Amino acid sequence: MAVDLSAAARRARVDPAQALKDAALAALLAFGLFLPLIGLRTVQDIRNELTLETRWPLLFILVAIVGVGRLVYSLAIYPWLQARLARPAAPSATTTAVSHAFARWFTPFALGFVVVYPILAIALAGQQGALKWIDNFGIQVLIYVMLGWGLNIVVGLAGLLDLGYVAFYAVGAYAYALLAKTFGLSFWILLPLAGTLAAFWGILLGFPVLRLRGDYLAIVTLAFGEIIRLILINWVPVTNGYAGISGIPRPTFFGIPFNASDEGFAATFGLEFTPLYRTIFLYYVILGLAMVTAYVTVRLRRLPVGRAWEALREDEIACRSLGINTTNTKLTAFAMGAMFGGFAGSFFAARQGFISPESFTFMESAIILAIVVLGGMGSQIGVAIAALVMIGGTEIMRDLDFLKRVFGSDFDPTQYRMLIFGFAMVLIMIWKPRGLIGTREPSAFLKQRKAVSGALVREGHG
Amino acid sequence: MTRAAADPVLQVEHLTMRFGGLVAVNDLSFTAGVGDITALIGPNGAGKTTVFNCITGFYKPTEGRIGLRHGNAGMWQELNGLTDSSRRSAHRADGALFLLERMPDYLVTQKARVARTFQNIRLFTGMTVLENLLVAQHNPLMIASGFTFLGVLGLPSYSRAEADAIAKARYWLDKMRLTERADDPAGDLPYGAQRRLEIARAMCTDPILLCLDEPAAGLNPRESAELNQLLLSIRDEFGTSVLLIEHDMSVVMEISDHVVVLDYGVKISDGSPDQIRNDQRVIAAYLGVEDEEVERVEAEVGL
């Protein structure tokens, strides 16, 4: 082994001639690729004719970047990486102590932070600035945290790949919107009702897919999501089609509306009216809902039903040999996941005041699934961090005005979010193939709680 | 008369299993006695695992009847009445009778209390050893947790039930010498320990009949001898009847009370280990026939 390492180290010290040749080759390759892609450009002129425009300077810059980059990589970065790998990675006592302290204090600290977040936002950004930070950032991220936790039950714990999760989000949102508008019921009555309806649809989806596994299950759940969306578009008398439903009643503070009237929240409590109160109230509502989701999931994992979900993910046949009714187990997983999706949906409708089928496209399902996978399947903290990075990242990108100074005024960073997500996902999957939190917390222990390595945990068969 | 015939816990009659044109098991009848270790042996591909899958409900037999009784031997009187009815089981104060071929796999374990292990070990590798044993106690814990509703609220009755479940798991861990590894993932255990854990997991479902599919496969001679002791103690301490498929003849001959031999899906012999050892058909099935006999048969058919 030692011989191998020294050989690798010797190889790592590449001779400059070899590196130069390598860099030239890379530059040549880049030139070949970029010549048609970047060097030549077709432009439609005023007479509607296609003309060919050349962009030699840009082409030259890009080829130079590739060539120089390759040179720097083979001369500096690669030897450095090799040297780092060769050094034995012995975790020192201090780093283990730090990681222990991190594991111990992260959750309470994060909880404390999200509770005081609106106050912090107001203190730091002022009343006007805080509105954006609480609403666009805080509430938006928490909705996706909740959706991620809901889907985590189905995908992360039970191991059933669900590509149509947004359907339950839609059911919850439309259930709240329609029932609130038609019957004038309050948010707090409709919230559990919307959750129940979504759970019912979860079971409805569960039945036909009980026998399906893997790719087949994914396709059918994908189709289910599309069916719900198409129904929402085409059942115009009820759902108002593409136009969506507007004027959805907003939630009230236990009967007191958030408006500028004399009966409004601000007047009742003798405060000056500002839209901030409603936003702060909504923030705490979604925070409470997310906390309920987290608490219930943590409890369920320690109950027989939660263990049965995980056992189902590990080995369905062994489950059946132990007398576990796998049908019920799958259906409860679908129903539970769907219920939390329904809660989030009804909150979404109440917060927006307007919903349309456009909010419930497959893209949403994909984002929620990406959050679960990036976070580490089954890990609640991982999912929360992934939601913060993915959704919070998008929102922050809207504010990166300095990028406009670099790339010109018509550069819109949000247009590149999918590209950046793609990069982020590929990088995370290379470094942490099991997600940000790749280990599994056991649900019971005899002497000592030891995290289970992700390598042993199965991803489920469907 | 053997105990198997006098007082059976399991009675397989005219069992036939066809997969398309392939007859895996053909008109097989045998019984397993209460408190006996019954071995099912035969060359590779004889249909032993198929029989197991029929008994444990993983396959629905093409034809045949599989009866299992709890409690009093008198329950067998109910067998024909139960068969004529459309019910799966008959219950009396002194016992119960089940028709396993009518039951889905999970009910065979849950209600009829037949537990099984698998030829290629099927543990929940990403769960700890303790969790594996807790999953096996799913059904009693499910009731204790009020089908989850009471458990979510964190009522003390569930905590007590879970403590009992852990105590039971602890008993089996001690018995299997796995206590030290209780909090490690099951997939990290060495092979022999995984085999023991799978048996412990099956025993945690409180079975009347324990079906073991090649429990000694891949074990070294010392582990194999330990397995013998373990199976004898399961039989003697818990009164659990054991049905096992085995290739390791040292296990079969030492501990079985009764041996059933299959070849090409047909029963070729049935009796005590001593009878089996001297049965010409069994010897022929395992070792092939002697050369002279081959010559004689070849001469008959004119080769």
HADDOCK unambig.tbl for C-alpha pairs under 7 A between the chains (distance, minus, plus):
assign (segid A and resid 296 and name CA) (segid B and resid 152 and name CA) 6.83 0.50 0.50
assign (segid A and resid 299 and name CA) (segid B and resid 152 and name CA) 5.95 0.50 0.50
assign (segid A and resid 300 and name CA) (segid B and resid 152 and name CA) 6.59 0.50 0.50
assign (segid A and resid 303 and name CA) (segid B and resid 148 and name CA) 6.88 0.50 0.50
assign (segid A and resid 303 and name CA) (segid B and resid 151 and name CA) 6.72 0.50 0.50
assign (segid A and resid 304 and name CA) (segid B and resid 135 and name CA) 6.97 0.50 0.50
assign (segid A and resid 304 and name CA) (segid B and resid 138 and name CA) 5.58 0.50 0.50
assign (segid A and resid 304 and name CA) (segid B and resid 141 and name CA) 6.16 0.50 0.50
assign (segid A and resid 304 and name CA) (segid B and resid 142 and name CA) 5.75 0.50 0.50
assign (segid A and resid 305 and name CA) (segid B and resid 148 and name CA) 6.88 0.50 0.50
assign (segid A and resid 307 and name CA) (segid B and resid 135 and name CA) 6.24 0.50 0.50
assign (segid A and resid 308 and name CA) (segid B and resid 135 and name CA) 6.41 0.50 0.50
assign (segid A and resid 311 and name CA) (segid B and resid 124 and name CA) 6.13 0.50 0.50
assign (segid A and resid 314 and name CA) (segid B and resid 124 and name CA) 5.22 0.50 0.50
assign (segid A and resid 314 and name CA) (segid B and resid 125 and name CA) 6.92 0.50 0.50
assign (segid A and resid 314 and name CA) (segid B and resid 126 and name CA) 6.92 0.50 0.50
assign (segid A and resid 315 and name CA) (segid B and resid 124 and name CA) 6.23 0.50 0.50
assign (segid A and resid 318 and name CA) (segid B and resid 122 and name CA) 5.99 0.50 0.50
assign (segid A and resid 320 and name CA) (segid B and resid 105 and name CA) 6.23 0.50 0.50
assign (segid A and resid 320 and name CA) (segid B and resid 106 and name CA) 4.79 0.50 0.50
assign (segid A and resid 321 and name CA) (segid B and resid 105 and name CA) 6.71 0.50 0.50
assign (segid A and resid 321 and name CA) (segid B and resid 106 and name CA) 6.02 0.50 0.50
assign (segid A and resid 321 and name CA) (segid B and resid 109 and name CA) 6.49 0.50 0.50
assign (segid A and resid 321 and name CA) (segid B and resid 115 and name CA) 6.69 0.50 0.50
assign (segid A and resid 321 and name CA) (segid B and resid 116 and name CA) 6.46 0.50 0.50
assign (segid A and resid 322 and name CA) (segid B and resid 106 and name CA) 6.77 0.50 0.50
assign (segid A and resid 322 and name CA) (segid B and resid 109 and name CA) 6.12 0.50 0.50
assign (segid A and resid 322 and name CA) (segid B and resid 115 and name CA) 6.86 0.50 0.50
assign (segid A and resid 322 and name CA) (segid B and resid 136 and name CA) 5.48 0.50 0.50
assign (segid A and resid 322 and name CA) (segid B and resid 202 and name CA) 6.99 0.50 0.50
assign (segid A and resid 322 and name CA) (segid B and resid 205 and name CA) 6.76 0.50 0.50
assign (segid A and resid 323 and name CA) (segid B and resid 106 and name CA) 4.05 0.50 0.50
assign (segid A and resid 323 and name CA) (segid B and resid 107 and name CA) 5.96 0.50 0.50
assign (segid A and resid 323 and name CA) (segid B and resid 109 and name CA) 4.69 0.50 0.50
assign (segid A and resid 323 and name CA) (segid B and resid 110 and name CA) 4.58 0.50 0.50
assign (segid A and resid 324 and name CA) (segid B and resid 106 and name CA) 5.67 0.50 0.50
assign (segid A and resid 324 and name CA) (segid B and resid 138 and name CA) 6.80 0.50 0.50
assign (segid A and resid 325 and name CA) (segid B and resid 106 and name CA) 5.86 0.50 0.50
assign (segid A and resid 442 and name CA) (segid B and resid 127 and name CA) 6.68 0.50 0.50
assign (segid A and resid 442 and name CA) (segid B and resid 128 and name CA) 6.66 0.50 0.50
assign (segid A and resid 444 and name CA) (segid B and resid 131 and name CA) 6.44 0.50 0.50
assign (segid A and resid 445 and name CA) (segid B and resid 130 and name CA) 6.75 0.50 0.50
assign (segid A and resid 445 and name CA) (segid B and resid 183 and name CA) 5.75 0.50 0.50
assign (segid A and resid 446 and name CA) (segid B and resid 182 and name CA) 6.55 0.50 0.50
assign (segid A and resid 446 and name CA) (segid B and resid 183 and name CA) 6.41 0.50 0.50
assign (segid A and resid 448 and name CA) (segid B and resid 183 and name CA) 6.58 0.50 0.50
assign (segid A and resid 449 and name CA) (segid B and resid 183 and name CA) 6.75 0.50 0.50
assign (segid A and resid 450 and name CA) (segid B and resid 183 and name CA) 6.53 0.50 0.50
assign (segid A and resid 452 and name CA) (segid B and resid 126 and name CA) 6.64 0.50 0.50
assign (segid A and resid 452 and name CA) (segid B and resid 185 and name CA) 6.08 0.50 0.50
assign (segid A and resid 456 and name CA) (segid B and resid 125 and name CA) 5.94 0.50 0.50
assign (segid A and resid 456 and name CA) (segid B and resid 126 and name CA) 4.79 0.50 0.50
assign (segid A and resid 456 and name CA) (segid B and resid 187 and name CA) 6.23 0.50 0.50
assign (segid A and resid 457 and name CA) (segid B and resid 125 and name CA) 6.51 0.50 0.50
assign (segid A and resid 457 and name CA) (segid B and resid 126 and name CA) 3.86 0.50 0.50
assign (segid A and resid 458 and name CA) (segid B and resid 126 and name CA) 6.47 0.50 0.50
